Amino acid sequence: MNSSVTRPEHIIPVYLELETLEYAIVVLFITSLGLIGNIIVILKILCDPAFHKTPYIAFLTLALSDLICLILYIVQAVVEHVNIEFANENGEVFMAITYTTTHASAAHVILFLGLRYFYVRAPIKARLLQNKNIIKWSFAIWASSIVFGTLYFVLRFEIPNIDVQAVVLSFRGYLLFLPVCFIVYFHIQKVHELHHSINILGLKSHIRRMSRMLTVILFVYILSALLFPVCFILIYNKVCEEERECTHILIIARIMWLVNASINPVVYFIYSRKTRLFLASLFKKVAKRRSVTGRELISMNNLKTPVTPTKL
C-alpha cells in the first residue's frame, strides 16, 4: 500500500516483513511458541498455590514483560499492514515503546537471575523475601523503563541538531552491555558460591546445566541487541543506501529479537529439575512398555509355532 506519509528516517522496526511464505511460517511459529509459553507460565504460577514463592513470582514478572513485548510486536506488524500511513505517522512512538519494553524485559532477566544468586549467597535472608517485594521491584523496573523510553523519544526526535547516531548507539549500547555484564556477574558469583559451599551431590553437572542455559540466553540476547545497531550504522553512514541492502542482517536481527522474547519459558522448562525428572520417568515408561510388548510378541510367536512330536 502506497502512502504519502513515509517512515521517519533511520527508524528500523523490529518486526519482520512477511514477504515470503517461509518468513510467515517462522514468525507464526516463534510468536505462537512465545505467546503460548508465556501465557502458560503466567497462568500456572497464578493458579497453583505451590508456585506462590518469590523465585516463581520473579519468573512470572519476566514472562509478563516478554508477553508484552510479543503483543507490541504483533500490534505494530498488524498496524503496518492494515494502515501504513498511521504506522508511519506514529513510527517514533512505536520505537520509543519498543525501547521501553526491551529495557523492561532485560531488567526482569537481571532481577530473576539476581534473585537466584541471592538464594545461593544468603539463603536465610532470601527466604525472608515476600512476593510483594518482587512485585514492587517489578513496578520499579517498569517505571524506570518508561523513563528510559521517554528519554530516548525526547533525545532522538524532539531535540533538533542532535547527533542521532550518538543517541541511538548510546541507548543500544546500554541495552547490550549492561544486562550482559549483570547476567555474567551473577552467574560467576553463583558458581563461586556453589564451589565454596557444602558438597552437593551432582554439583558439577548442575553447574554445567546452568552454564549451558546461560550460554543460550546470552547468545540469543546478544544477537538480538547487537545486530540492530550494526544495521543502523550501515544505513546511517550510507554503507547501505536503504534497508533492503542490509536484508540478511535485518532478517537475523528481527528473528533473534522475536526468539529473545519467546525463549525464556522454553529454556527454563527444558533445564528445570521437574521437567528432567518428568522426561526421565516418561522415557522409562516408554522403554518398559516396549520391553513388555516385545516379550508378549515373543510369547505369542511361541504359542503359534506348532510343536513337532518327538519319535520314541
N, C-alpha and C positions, 0 to 999 in steps of 0.2 A: 504494500500500500504506500503510495507516494504521499508526501506531505510537504507543505510549505515551511513547516517548522522542523528544523534539523536538530539532531542531538548536539548538546553543548560540546565544545571542543575538548578533546583529550579525556573524555569520560569513557571508561571501559566497563560496561556492565558485567556482572558475574554470571548471568545466565547464558546457557549455550543455545545458540540459534539452531532450531530443528530443521536444518536444510536437507538432511537425508533421513531415510528410514532408520539407518544404523544409529545416528545420533539420538533420534526419538526413542529407540529401544533402550539405549544406555541411560538416558535421562529418566525415562519412566521406571526402569529397574532400580536405579540408585535412589531416586526420590521416594519410590514406594517402600523400599527397604528402610530408608531413614524415617519416614513417617510412621510406618507400622512399628518399627523397633522402638522409637522414642515414645510413641503413644502407649505401647505395651509396658514399657518401663515405668512411665508415669502412673498408669492405672494400677499396676501391680503394687508399687510402693504405697500408693494412696489407699488401696482397698485391703491390703494384707497387713494386719497389726504386727506381724513378725518382722516387717521391714520398716517399722516406725522407729528407726535408730539413726543417729546422726550421719554415719557414712552413707546410708541409703538415701537420706534426705538430701545430702550434698550431691549424690548422683542424680536424684530427681531434678534438682535445680539445673544441673548440666544438661540433662535430657530436654528440659523445658526450653533452655536457651537454644539448643540445636534445633528443636522443633520450630521455634520462632524464625530461625534463620531459613529453614526449608520453606516455611509458609511465605516468607518475604520473597524468596526465590520464585515460587510458583506465582505469586501475585504480580511480581514485576514482569515475568515472562508472559503471563496472560494479558496484562495491560499492553505490553509492547506489541502483541499480535492482534489485539482487538482494537486498540485506539493508539496508534503510533504517535499521533500528534500530541495527545495528552501525556504519553510517556516521555516524549522529547521535551515538552514544556516543564516537566517535573523531574527531569534527569538528575538535577542537583540534589533534590530531596531524597530520591531513591538511593543515591550514592551515599549521602550522609547517614541514612538509616542502615545501609549495608555496613558502614564503618561501626555504627553503634552495636549492631547485633554480633558482628565479628569480634569486637572487643569483649562483649559480654560472654560469648562462647569461650574464648580463650581464657578469660579471667575465671570462669567457672571450672575449667580444667585445672587451673592452678589451685583453686580452692579445694577441689576434690583430692588431688594428689598431695597437697599440703596437709590435708586432714589425715590422709593415710599415713604420711610420715609422722605426724604428731602422735598417732596411736602407737607407733613403734617407739618414738623418742620419749614420750611421757604418757604411758597407758593409763595411769591412775587419773591424771588431770584430764585426759581426753574423755574418759568415761563420765566426767562431771559436766561435759558439754551437753546442752539441751538442743532439741530440734529448733526451738525458737531462735537460738544463736545462729544456726545455719541460715535460717530464713532471713534474719536481719542482715547477715553478711551478703546474702544474695541480693537483697534490696539495695544495699550499698553498692554492689557491683553494677547493678542496672542504672543506678543514679550516676555513677562515675562514667558509665558507658554512654549515657545520654549527653553528659558534659563533653565527652570525647568526640562524639558525632557532631554535636553543635559547634564545637570549636573548629573541627575540620571544615564544616559548612561555611562558617564565617571567614576563616582564613583563606579557604580555597575559592569561594565565589563572591564574597561580599567586599573584600578589600581590594581596591584596584592597584595595579602596578606592583603586585607582589610576585615573587618568584614561585610560579606554580610548581615547578619541578622540585624545588626545595621543600615545599609544603607536603606534596604527595609522598616524596621519598622519606621525609621525617616521620609521617604518620605510618606509612607502610613499614619502615624500619622498626618503629616502636612495636607494631603488631607482630613483627617477625622475631626480633631478638629478645625482647623482654620475656614473653611466655616461654620461649625455648630455654633461656637461662634459668628461669624458675623451675621448670619441669626437670631439667638435667640436675640442678642443685638438689631438689627434693629426692630424686632417685639415688644420687650418690650418697647423700646423707642417710637415707633409709637403708641402703646396702651396708654402709659403715656401721650403723647401729645394730643391724642384724648380725653382722660378723662378730661384734663385741658383746652380744647378748648370750644368754644361756644356750647350750647346744640344742638345736631344734632338729627333729627328725626330718630329713629331706630338705634341709636349708638350701643347699646348693642348687637343687632342681627348682626350688621356689624362686630363688634369685634369678636363675636363667629364664624362667617364665616371665617374671616381672620385666627383665631386660628386653625380651622379645616383644612383649606388649608395648613397652615404651618406644622401642625402635619403630614399630608400625605406626604408632600415634605421631611420633616426631617426623617420620618420613612423609606422611600424608600432610601434616600441618605445614612443614617447611616448604614443600612443593606448592601447596595452595597459597601460602603467603609470599613466596619468593617470585613466582613466575609473573604475577600481575605487575609488580614494579619493573620487572625486566621488559615486559611488553610496553609499559608506559614510557620507559627510557627510549626504546627503539622508535616508538611513534612520535614522541615529543621532539626528539632530536633529528627527525626526518630520515632515520636509517630505514624505517618502513614508512612509505608515503601514506599508507592507510592501513586499517586493521587487517584487511584481507591478506596483506603481505606477511603478517605475523600469525597466520591462521593456525598453524600447527602448535605453536607455543600457547596461543589463546585457548585452543581446544583442551590441551593438557591442563592448563591453569584452571579452566572452568570445571572440568571433570573433577580435578583434585579438590576444588572448593566444595563441590557437591558431596564428594566422598567424605571430606572432613566433617561436614555437618551430619553425616549419616552413619559414620563408622563406629562411634563410641559404644552404642548398645551391642553391636556385633562383637567388637573386640573384648569388652568386659564380660560378655556372655560366654565367649569361647574360653577365656582364661579364668573364669570363676571356678572355684573348687566344686560347687554344687553341680555345675554343668559337666565337669570332668567325671565326677562320680556317677552322674546320670548316664552319660555316654558309655562309661565303662560297664555299668550294670546292663545297659541295653545291648552292647556287643556280646556280653557273656550270655544273655538270654538267647540272642540270635544263634550264637555258636552252640549253645546247649540244645536248642530246638533242631538245628541241622544235624547234630550228633544223634539225637533221638530218632529223627526221621531216617537217617542213614541206617541205624540199627533195625528200625521197623521194616525198611525195604529189604534188608538182608534176610530178616526172618521170613518175610512174605515170599521171597525167592526160594528160600529153603523149603517152605511148605509146598510151593508149586512144583518143585523138582521131583519127578517120580522116583520112587525107591525101587531099585532093581533087586529082585530076590536073589539071595545067595544060594549057591549049589552046595548040597550037603555031600 
